[in-house]
């Protein structure tokens, strides 16, 4: 299963770049991590379909403003888990931390991302929060 192992490695390697772009100020670079239309699952409303990069940038600009108003300064990675599901697709689960500007932890979270290879690059086609106390795929304990 070298192909699955290679894809899992690529999925793990994708996430730091995704988080760097999330933390950065280049909204177009952040949107480039997604394949549109993409889907957000959970929350209210429970399903959001984002049709294009412009709509994504608009939504995330608002989301980041809300996060900043609550003290968010940046997001970091605690751990990632990868499950290839097809030669060009898989599920990535990530434990992440949201930090305040003084370096203290604002919150911990867990999310799942469905990734698909498109034009030689992995891109997110769906994402959802794993809300506590749920553990998500694999029933892996939270850090």
Backbone as ProteinMPNN parsed JSONL, in Angstrom:
{"seq_chain_A": "XXXXXXXXXXXXXXXXXXXXXXXXXXXXXXXXXXXXXXXXXXXXXXXXXXXXXXXXXXXXXXXXXXXXXXXXXXXXXXXXXXXXXXXXXXXXXXXXXXXXXXXXXXXXXXXXXXXXXXXXXXXXXXXXXXXXXXXXXXXXXXX", "coords_chain_A": {"N_chain_A": [[0.801, -1.202, 0.0], [1.92, 1.226, -0.764], [1.072, 3.442, -2.254], [-1.149, 4.431, -0.824], [0.154, 5.073, 1.556], [1.889, 7.061, 0.628], [0.038, 9.009, -0.221], [-1.167, 9.574, 2.25], [1.014, 10.764, 3.536], [1.305, 13.048, 1.925], [-1.083, 14.294, 2.533], [-0.765, 14.892, 5.263], [1.355, 16.685, 4.94], [0.134, 18.736, 3.555], [-1.399, 20.217, 5.39], [0.108, 22.042, 7.158], [0.788, 24.151, 5.348], [-1.746, 24.999, 4.644], [-2.657, 25.989, 7.135], [-0.755, 28.027, 7.518], [-1.53, 29.746, 5.446], [-4.098, 30.342, 6.314], [-3.525, 31.787, 8.609], [-2.304, 33.964, 7.485], [-2.425, 37.08, 5.561], [-3.24, 36.99, 2.966], [-5.898, 36.548, 1.256], [-6.598, 35.328, -1.161], [-4.587, 33.422, -1.5], [-5.203, 31.766, 0.622], [-7.774, 30.891, -0.184], [-7.025, 29.367, -2.357], [-6.522, 26.861, -1.376], [-8.787, 25.396, -1.595], [-11.275, 23.553, -3.43], [-13.739, 24.547, -5.562], [-17.244, 24.166, -6.199], [-17.27, 24.083, -2.582], [-17.944, 22.457, 0.57], [-19.218, 23.207, 3.778], [-19.795, 21.624, 6.761], [-21.998, 21.141, 9.534], [-22.651, 23.219, 12.418], [-24.555, 26.281, 12.143], [-26.215, 27.51, 9.478], [-26.665, 23.887, 9.003], [-25.456, 22.916, 6.664], [-23.38, 24.432, 4.375], [-22.858, 25.549, 1.191], [-20.255, 26.678, -0.683], [-19.782, 28.471, -3.476], [-17.719, 29.67, -5.019], [-14.379, 31.127, -5.152], [-14.475, 33.869, -4.556], [-16.793, 34.154, -2.981], [-15.98, 32.586, -0.849], [-13.772, 34.021, 0.16], [-15.072, 36.375, 1.007], [-16.78, 35.336, 3.029], [-14.877, 34.232, 4.817], [-13.387, 36.473, 5.52], [-15.157, 37.876, 7.112], [-15.512, 35.917, 9.125], [-12.909, 35.786, 10.199], [-12.703, 38.361, 11.277], [-14.585, 38.21, 13.333], [-13.365, 36.203, 14.87], [-10.99, 37.536, 15.596], [-12.094, 39.546, 17.198], [-12.676, 38.108, 19.411], [-10.26, 37.625, 20.493], [-8.467, 36.078, 19.036], [-5.304, 35.412, 17.552], [-3.642, 33.76, 16.039], [-3.504, 30.483, 14.52], [-2.47, 27.223, 15.421], [-0.98, 23.96, 14.899], [-1.713, 20.907, 16.421], [-1.87, 18.064, 16.037], [-2.123, 15.798, 13.271], [-4.167, 13.483, 11.429], [-4.52, 10.981, 8.979], [-6.531, 9.476, 6.49], [-6.457, 7.867, 3.646], [-8.847, 7.514, 1.05], [-9.304, 6.968, -1.563], [-7.38, 6.735, -4.624], [-6.841, 9.436, -5.174], [-7.857, 10.933, -3.09], [-8.906, 11.716, 0.289], [-9.478, 11.634, 3.894], [-8.687, 14.011, 6.245], [-7.972, 14.556, 9.58], [-7.64, 17.009, 12.038], [-6.139, 18.202, 14.99], [-6.172, 21.271, 16.481], [-4.944, 24.468, 17.685], [-6.043, 27.577, 18.886], [-4.57, 30.659, 19.289], [-3.995, 33.459, 21.465], [-2.696, 36.821, 21.139], [-0.715, 37.087, 23.07], [0.339, 34.594, 23.214], [-0.973, 32.726, 24.754], [-3.337, 30.002, 25.046], [-6.329, 30.219, 23.364], [-8.376, 28.527, 22.535], [-9.003, 25.012, 21.947], [-9.388, 22.812, 19.179], [-10.961, 20.501, 16.864], [-11.063, 19.27, 13.611], [-12.372, 17.963, 10.524], [-11.326, 17.314, 7.216], [-12.112, 16.827, 3.887], [-10.073, 15.897, 1.365], [-9.039, 16.331, -2.012], [-7.183, 15.45, -4.88], [-6.394, 17.805, -7.294], [-5.532, 19.07, -10.336], [-2.904, 18.324, -9.768], [-2.548, 19.111, -7.133], [-3.437, 18.863, -3.687], [-6.639, 19.67, -2.51], [-9.178, 21.178, -0.5], [-12.398, 19.858, -0.31], [-14.504, 19.55, 1.339], [-15.339, 20.396, 4.709], [-15.537, 20.022, 8.274], [-16.39, 20.64, 11.676], [-15.371, 18.725, 14.507], [-17.238, 18.36, 17.038], [-16.868, 18.734, 20.552], [-18.333, 16.508, 22.899], [-17.585, 14.625, 21.015], [-15.407, 12.398, 19.237], [-14.713, 11.884, 16.625], [-13.529, 10.392, 13.486], [-12.128, 7.152, 13.941], [-12.239, 7.285, 16.682], [-10.306, 8.572, 18.247], [-8.634, 9.672, 21.077], [-8.769, 13.036, 22.293], [-6.081, 15.436, 22.423]], "CA_chain_A": [[0.0, 0.0, 0.0], [2.791, 2.404, -0.828], [0.32, 4.578, -2.765], [-1.923, 4.993, 0.29], [1.111, 5.694, 2.476], [2.357, 8.3, 0.002], [-1.05, 9.979, -0.15], [-1.291, 9.997, 3.651], [2.111, 11.702, 3.777], [0.969, 14.305, 1.247], [-2.177, 14.917, 3.279], [-0.152, 15.492, 6.454], [2.184, 17.815, 4.498], [-0.762, 19.799, 3.089], [-2.031, 20.993, 6.46], [0.866, 23.232, 7.611], [0.632, 25.23, 4.379], [-3.119, 25.486, 4.79], [-2.712, 26.809, 8.353], [0.016, 29.248, 7.254], [-2.346, 30.662, 4.645], [-5.199, 30.768, 7.177], [-2.983, 32.799, 9.513], [-1.783, 35.095, 6.715], [-3.323, 38.144, 5.123], [-3.516, 36.839, 1.541], [-7.149, 35.782, 1.176], [-6.602, 34.512, -2.374], [-3.727, 32.26, -1.232], [-5.987, 30.874, 1.479], [-8.837, 30.295, -1.001], [-6.419, 28.404, -3.283], [-6.518, 25.544, -0.733], [-10.116, 24.806, -1.75], [-11.86, 23.288, -4.735], [-15.103, 25.072, -5.502], [-17.853, 24.474, -4.907], [-16.889, 23.278, -1.427], [-19.035, 22.318, 1.526], [-18.955, 23.282, 5.215], [-20.819, 20.831, 7.44], [-22.124, 21.414, 10.959], [-22.952, 24.615, 12.726], [-25.87, 26.797, 11.777], [-26.982, 26.327, 9.101], [-25.849, 22.675, 9.058], [-24.72, 22.72, 5.413], [-23.145, 25.646, 3.593], [-22.143, 25.319, -0.058], [-19.578, 27.894, -1.135], [-19.673, 28.215, -4.911], [-16.499, 30.144, -5.681], [-13.358, 31.719, -4.285], [-14.908, 35.201, -4.097], [-17.719, 33.953, -1.861], [-15.183, 32.059, 0.26], [-12.997, 35.135, 0.721], [-16.012, 37.239, 1.722], [-17.207, 34.647, 4.248], [-13.763, 34.07, 5.746], [-13.017, 37.802, 6.02], [-16.089, 38.107, 8.226], [-15.186, 34.949, 10.183], [-11.655, 36.19, 10.851], [-12.997, 39.545, 12.089], [-15.241, 37.711, 14.548], [-12.34, 35.512, 15.668], [-10.107, 38.566, 16.18], [-12.821, 40.245, 18.267], [-12.665, 37.217, 20.579], [-8.896, 37.512, 20.977], [-7.634, 35.207, 18.206], [-4.171, 36.001, 16.849], [-3.15, 32.788, 15.066], [-3.86, 29.086, 14.748], [-1.359, 26.284, 15.334], [-1.323, 22.55, 14.709], [-1.323, 19.977, 17.473], [-1.63, 16.753, 15.43], [-2.987, 15.443, 12.146], [-4.431, 12.062, 11.171], [-4.918, 10.886, 7.578], [-7.114, 8.24, 5.993], [-6.742, 7.861, 2.213], [-10.092, 6.815, 0.735], [-9.22, 6.674, -2.99], [-6.028, 7.129, -5.044], [-6.672, 10.889, -5.238], [-8.761, 11.558, -2.12], [-8.84, 11.179, 1.637], [-10.0, 12.4, 5.024], [-7.668, 14.491, 7.177], [-8.5, 15.11, 10.826], [-6.592, 17.811, 12.669], [-6.293, 18.869, 16.279], [-5.523, 22.572, 16.33], [-5.009, 25.413, 18.795], [-6.189, 28.997, 18.56], [-3.766, 31.402, 20.251], [-4.089, 34.914, 21.623], [-1.447, 37.496, 20.761], [0.303, 36.884, 24.107], [0.793, 33.204, 23.136], [-1.813, 31.815, 25.535], [-4.301, 29.26, 24.251], [-7.702, 30.713, 23.372], [-9.234, 27.347, 22.438], [-8.557, 23.833, 21.209], [-10.435, 22.327, 18.298], [-10.711, 19.35, 15.991], [-11.834, 19.389, 12.377], [-12.129, 16.988, 9.462], [-11.251, 17.895, 5.886], [-12.036, 15.896, 2.769], [-9.112, 16.434, 0.404], [-9.008, 15.677, -3.318], [-6.133, 15.962, -5.758], [-6.917, 18.53, -8.447], [-4.421, 19.733, -11.04], [-1.651, 17.982, -9.107], [-2.496, 19.638, -5.773], [-4.551, 18.534, -2.809], [-7.512, 20.793, -2.194], [-10.292, 20.844, 0.39], [-13.719, 19.895, -0.946], [-15.482, 19.606, 2.436], [-14.753, 20.479, 6.047], [-16.502, 20.083, 9.368], [-15.895, 20.583, 13.045], [-15.689, 17.582, 15.361], [-17.642, 19.068, 18.249], [-16.773, 17.983, 21.795], [-17.334, 15.519, 23.304], [-17.349, 13.643, 19.969], [-13.996, 12.21, 18.934], [-14.504, 11.826, 15.182], [-13.077, 9.111, 12.944], [-11.132, 6.401, 14.699], [-12.436, 7.43, 18.132], [-8.985, 8.921, 18.781], [-8.766, 10.653, 22.179], [-8.239, 14.383, 22.063], [-4.866, 15.735, 23.226]], "C_chain_A": [[0.841, 1.261, 0.0], [2.026, 3.623, -1.326], [-0.496, 5.243, -1.661], [-0.997, 5.677, 1.286], [1.625, 7.022, 1.925], [1.279, 9.382, 0.082], [-1.239, 10.477, 1.278], [-0.197, 11.004, 3.996], [1.844, 13.059, 3.14], [-0.137, 15.048, 1.99], [-1.645, 15.587, 4.542], [0.642, 16.751, 6.069], [1.335, 18.994, 4.022], [-1.144, 20.752, 4.218], [-1.2, 22.178, 6.968], [0.765, 24.408, 6.644], [-0.759, 25.851, 4.435], [-3.212, 26.418, 6.005], [-1.909, 28.098, 8.17], [-0.818, 30.241, 6.453], [-3.556, 31.166, 5.438], [-4.744, 31.9, 8.092], [-2.537, 34.06, 8.78], [-2.862, 36.071, 6.294], [-3.684, 38.054, 3.644], [-4.727, 35.927, 1.366], [-7.183, 34.884, -0.051], [-5.719, 33.276, -2.196], [-4.455, 31.262, -0.348], [-7.065, 30.161, 0.664], [-8.292, 29.255, -1.97], [-6.318, 27.001, -2.683], [-7.814, 24.774, -0.966], [-10.442, 24.556, -3.21], [-13.322, 23.711, -4.647], [-15.979, 24.421, -6.556], [-17.309, 23.561, -3.816], [-18.012, 23.356, -0.396], [-18.504, 22.443, 2.944], [-20.111, 22.566, 5.892], [-20.805, 21.124, 8.932], [-22.442, 22.877, 11.184], [-24.351, 24.99, 12.316], [-25.698, 27.773, 10.637], [-26.076, 25.102, 9.001], [-25.05, 22.378, 7.793], [-24.623, 24.063, 4.699], [-22.357, 25.229, 2.358], [-21.558, 26.659, -0.496], [-19.21, 27.666, -2.599], [-18.372, 28.637, -5.56], [-15.575, 30.829, -4.679], [-13.789, 33.087, -3.753], [-15.859, 35.084, -2.911], [-16.973, 33.44, -0.64], [-14.419, 33.183, 0.949], [-13.903, 36.058, 1.526], [-16.427, 36.613, 3.051], [-16.064, 34.57, 5.276], [-13.249, 35.41, 6.275], [-13.886, 38.139, 7.226], [-15.766, 37.189, 9.409], [-13.926, 35.359, 10.932], [-11.858, 37.45, 11.71], [-13.661, 39.142, 13.397], [-14.222, 37.029, 15.449], [-11.412, 36.527, 16.343], [-10.795, 39.293, 17.327], [-12.874, 39.414, 19.546], [-11.257, 36.956, 21.095], [-7.973, 36.655, 20.139], [-6.521, 35.996, 17.531], [-3.637, 35.06, 15.773], [-3.62, 31.393, 15.461], [-2.618, 28.23, 14.575], [-1.877, 24.856, 15.245], [-0.837, 21.737, 15.896], [-0.971, 18.616, 16.868], [-2.577, 16.567, 14.266], [-3.057, 13.933, 12.001], [-4.945, 11.977, 9.741], [-5.428, 9.497, 7.236], [-7.357, 8.376, 4.499], [-8.002, 7.031, 1.94], [-10.17, 6.423, -0.735], [-7.823, 7.121, -3.438], [-5.775, 8.635, -5.048], [-7.485, 11.628, -4.185], [-8.583, 10.931, -0.742], [-9.434, 12.126, 2.658], [-8.836, 12.741, 5.946], [-8.387, 15.018, 8.404], [-7.349, 15.824, 11.517], [-7.046, 18.306, 14.036], [-5.51, 20.174, 16.167], [-5.731, 23.412, 17.58], [-5.197, 26.81, 18.244], [-5.479, 29.761, 19.678], [-4.155, 32.871, 20.288], [-2.736, 35.516, 21.253], [-0.35, 37.341, 21.811], [0.826, 35.44, 24.142], [-0.047, 32.228, 23.945], [-2.865, 31.169, 24.628], [-5.701, 29.833, 24.45], [-8.679, 29.536, 23.35], [-8.517, 26.216, 21.712], [-9.709, 23.393, 20.329], [-9.991, 21.114, 17.521], [-11.607, 19.524, 14.782], [-11.443, 18.286, 11.413], [-12.214, 17.705, 8.118], [-11.246, 16.762, 4.865], [-11.169, 16.567, 1.721], [-9.185, 15.631, -0.887], [-7.892, 16.307, -4.142], [-6.783, 16.574, -7.001], [-5.762, 19.29, -9.074], [-3.097, 19.52, -10.307], [-1.518, 18.462, -7.671], [-3.685, 19.136, -4.965], [-5.329, 19.802, -2.502], [-8.662, 20.294, -1.316], [-11.595, 20.94, -0.401], [-14.829, 19.933, 0.105], [-14.733, 19.706, 3.75], [-15.86, 20.553, 7.08], [-15.787, 20.004, 10.701], [-16.249, 19.226, 13.646], [-15.963, 18.187, 16.735], [-17.467, 18.187, 19.48], [-18.154, 17.634, 22.311], [-17.062, 14.462, 22.251], [-15.865, 13.591, 19.637], [-13.708, 12.192, 17.435], [-14.022, 10.46, 14.736], [-12.018, 8.449, 13.813], [-11.29, 6.475, 16.201], [-11.132, 7.746, 18.86], [-9.169, 9.944, 19.892], [-8.17, 11.994, 21.792], [-6.991, 14.594, 22.928], [-5.212, 16.404, 24.548]], "O_chain_A": [[0.519, 2.239, 0.675], [2.293, 4.736, -0.873], [-0.535, 6.47, -1.567], [-1.325, 6.745, 1.805], [1.779, 7.991, 2.669], [1.57, 10.531, 0.413], [-1.448, 11.671, 1.496], [-0.462, 11.995, 4.677], [2.122, 14.098, 3.739], [-0.128, 16.276, 2.068], [-2.026, 16.715, 4.858], [0.607, 17.754, 6.781], [1.785, 20.139, 4.084], [-1.205, 21.964, 4.014], [-1.769, 23.246, 7.192], [0.668, 25.553, 7.083], [-0.924, 27.063, 4.293], [-3.778, 27.507, 5.913], [-2.342, 29.158, 8.623], [-0.816, 31.438, 6.744], [-3.989, 32.302, 5.245], [-5.484, 32.856, 8.323], [-2.407, 35.117, 9.397], [-4.039, 35.917, 6.62], [-4.359, 38.939, 3.118], [-4.603, 34.702, 1.332], [-7.74, 33.788, 0.005], [-6.06, 32.199, -2.684], [-4.338, 30.052, -0.542], [-7.249, 28.952, 0.808], [-9.022, 28.347, -2.368], [-6.053, 26.043, -3.411], [-7.921, 23.613, -0.57], [-9.955, 25.247, -4.105], [-14.05, 23.275, -3.755], [-15.528, 24.153, -7.669], [-16.935, 22.418, -4.077], [-18.901, 24.203, -0.479], [-17.473, 21.863, 3.283], [-21.275, 22.867, 5.626], [-19.747, 21.328, 9.526], [-22.494, 23.669, 10.243], [-25.223, 24.136, 12.16], [-25.063, 28.81, 10.834], [-24.855, 25.243, 8.923], [-24.057, 21.653, 7.855], [-25.623, 24.736, 4.451], [-21.296, 24.618, 2.478], [-22.278, 27.644, -0.657], [-18.421, 26.777, -2.919], [-17.952, 28.035, -6.549], [-15.938, 31.074, -3.528], [-13.492, 33.421, -2.606], [-15.74, 35.835, -1.943], [-17.296, 33.818, 0.486], [-14.42, 33.283, 2.176], [-13.532, 36.479, 2.622], [-16.425, 37.285, 4.082], [-16.274, 34.819, 6.463], [-12.721, 35.463, 7.386], [-13.39, 38.631, 8.239], [-15.749, 37.633, 10.557], [-13.88, 35.288, 12.16], [-11.237, 37.578, 12.766], [-13.33, 39.68, 14.454], [-14.215, 37.253, 16.659], [-11.087, 36.388, 17.522], [-10.152, 39.623, 18.323], [-13.09, 39.949, 20.633], [-11.067, 36.165, 22.019], [-6.8, 36.508, 20.484], [-6.741, 37.089, 17.009], [-3.224, 35.514, 14.706], [-4.071, 31.161, 16.582], [-1.804, 28.481, 13.686], [-3.053, 24.585, 15.485], [0.311, 21.864, 16.322], [0.098, 18.071, 17.146], [-3.687, 17.098, 14.258], [-2.145, 13.205, 12.391], [-5.736, 12.825, 9.327], [-4.85, 8.485, 7.631], [-8.373, 8.948, 4.104], [-8.192, 5.97, 2.534], [-11.024, 5.621, -1.111], [-7.145, 7.826, -2.689], [-4.629, 9.071, -4.938], [-7.778, 12.813, -4.348], [-8.169, 9.779, -0.615], [-9.834, 13.248, 2.347], [-8.091, 11.859, 6.372], [-9.304, 15.832, 8.291], [-6.23, 15.315, 11.577], [-8.175, 18.763, 14.212], [-4.334, 20.176, 15.803], [-6.579, 23.11, 18.42], [-4.577, 27.182, 17.247], [-5.747, 29.544, 20.859], [-4.583, 33.447, 19.289], [-1.753, 34.795, 21.079], [0.83, 37.452, 21.482], [1.652, 35.097, 24.989], [0.146, 31.018, 23.836], [-3.231, 31.716, 23.588], [-6.192, 29.917, 25.576], [-9.685, 29.544, 24.058], [-7.56, 26.434, 20.968], [-10.874, 23.576, 20.684], [-8.817, 20.746, 17.514], [-12.777, 19.886, 14.914], [-10.338, 17.746, 11.472], [-13.055, 18.58, 7.911], [-10.447, 15.833, 4.979], [-11.479, 17.659, 1.245], [-9.367, 14.414, -0.867], [-7.68, 17.519, -4.113], [-7.607, 15.945, -7.665], [-5.091, 20.072, -8.4], [-2.268, 20.428, -10.235], [-0.481, 18.243, -7.046], [-4.793, 19.0, -5.483], [-4.753, 20.863, -2.264], [-9.059, 19.132, -1.392], [-11.87, 21.939, -1.066], [-15.962, 20.304, -0.2], [-13.633, 19.171, 3.893], [-16.952, 21.059, 6.825], [-14.729, 19.388, 10.832], [-17.292, 18.65, 13.336], [-15.04, 18.485, 17.494], [-17.869, 17.023, 19.469], [-19.075, 18.436, 22.156], [-16.374, 13.483, 22.541], [-15.155, 14.592, 19.737], [-12.58, 12.457, 17.019], [-14.088, 9.489, 15.489], [-11.129, 9.111, 14.349], [-10.56, 5.805, 16.932], [-10.889, 7.245, 19.958], [-9.797, 10.98, 19.676], [-7.189, 12.066, 21.053], [-6.859, 14.018, 24.007], [-4.318, 16.718, 25.333]]}, "name": "protein", "num_of_chains": 1, "seq": "XXXXXXXXXXXXXXXXXXXXXXXXXXXXXXXXXXXXXXXXXXXXXXXXXXXXXXXXXXXXXXXXXXXXXXXXXXXXXXXXXXXXXXXXXXXXXXXXXXXXXXXXXXXXXXXXXXXXXXXXXXXXXXXXXXXXXXXXXXXXXXX"}
